[in-house]
Amino acid sequence: MGTSSVTTLLADKPILSGEGNLFIQTTKVEKVEREAYVNVRKGKIIPGYKISLTLGWAGEAQDAAGNSLLKAEGLVEIPYIADENAHQI
C-alpha cells in the first residue's frame, strides 16, 4: 500500500460528527514509515509488516445552539502497528 493509499484512507475523515456537540476529524497524514518482510521458518513462508504513522487532527466543541466554544488541532502518533499485534486492534 503506497503513501497515497494511506492518505486516501486516513486523511480528512470524521471521527466525531456532533456526538456530544463535538466535531473531530483527521486533517492529513503527516508521516508514514512502513516495512514489509518475509521470513522462512521450518520451511514455511511467513510475511510480515511494520507501520508507524503520524496524523493531523482538528476538533471543535459547540454549545447546543451550534456556537463554537473551543477549537483545537494537533498530531497523533501511532508508533508501532505490526502483524504481531494485529489481534489487539
C-alpha positions as CSV (number, residue, x, y, z in Angstrom):
1,M,0.0,0.0,0.0
2,G,1.5,3.3,-1.1
3,T,1.5,6.6,0.8
4,S,-1.2,7.9,-1.5
5,S,-3.4,4.9,-0.5
6,V,-2.8,5.6,3.2
7,T,-3.6,9.2,2.7
8,T,-6.8,8.4,0.9
9,L,-7.8,6.0,3.7
10,L,-6.9,8.3,6.7
11,A,-6.9,12.0,5.7
12,D,-10.0,14.2,6.1
13,K,-12.0,11.6,7.8
14,P,-14.6,12.3,10.5
15,I,-14.0,10.8,14.0
16,L,-16.9,12.5,15.8
17,S,-19.7,14.3,13.9
18,G,-21.7,16.1,16.6
19,E,-21.9,13.4,19.2
20,G,-21.8,15.3,22.5
21,N,-21.5,18.5,20.4
22,L,-18.0,17.5,19.5
23,F,-16.6,17.5,15.9
24,I,-13.3,15.9,15.3
25,Q,-11.7,14.8,12.0
26,T,-8.3,13.8,10.7
27,T,-6.7,16.5,8.6
28,K,-3.7,15.0,6.9
29,V,-1.2,12.2,7.1
30,E,2.0,13.8,8.3
31,K,4.3,10.8,8.2
32,V,4.2,7.2,7.2
33,E,7.0,4.7,7.7
34,R,6.5,1.1,6.6
35,E,8.4,-2.1,6.2
36,A,7.3,-5.4,4.7
37,Y,9.4,-8.6,5.1
38,V,9.3,-12.3,4.5
39,N,10.7,-14.9,6.9
40,V,11.2,-18.6,6.3
41,R,10.7,-20.8,9.4
42,K,10.6,-24.5,9.3
43,G,10.0,-24.4,5.5
44,K,7.0,-22.0,5.8
45,I,7.0,-18.6,4.2
46,I,5.7,-16.0,6.8
47,P,5.1,-12.5,5.5
48,G,5.0,-9.6,8.0
49,Y,4.8,-5.8,8.2
50,K,5.6,-2.8,10.4
51,I,3.9,0.6,10.1
52,S,4.2,3.8,12.0
53,L,2.3,7.0,11.2
54,T,1.5,10.5,12.4
55,L,-1.9,12.0,11.7
56,G,-3.0,15.6,12.0
57,W,-6.4,16.3,13.6
58,A,-8.7,19.2,14.2
59,G,-11.6,19.4,16.6
60,E,-14.3,21.8,17.8
61,A,-16.7,21.8,20.8
62,Q,-20.0,23.6,20.2
63,D,-22.9,24.6,22.5
64,A,-26.4,23.4,22.0
65,A,-27.1,26.3,19.6
66,G,-24.1,25.4,17.4
67,N,-21.9,28.2,18.6
68,S,-18.2,27.4,18.7
69,L,-16.8,27.1,22.3
70,L,-13.3,25.8,21.6
71,K,-11.2,24.8,18.6
72,A,-8.1,22.7,18.8
73,E,-5.7,20.9,16.5
74,G,-2.7,18.7,16.9
75,L,-0.9,15.5,15.9
76,V,-1.4,11.9,17.0
77,E,1.5,9.5,16.6
78,I,0.9,5.8,16.2
79,P,4.4,4.4,16.7
80,Y,4.0,0.7,16.0
81,I,1.5,-1.3,14.1
82,A,2.6,-4.7,13.1
83,D,1.4,-8.1,12.1
84,E,2.3,-9.4,15.6
85,N,-0.1,-7.1,17.3
86,A,-3.0,-7.3,14.8
87,H,-5.2,-9.1,17.3
88,Q,-5.1,-6.1,19.6
89,I,-6.8,-3.8,17.1
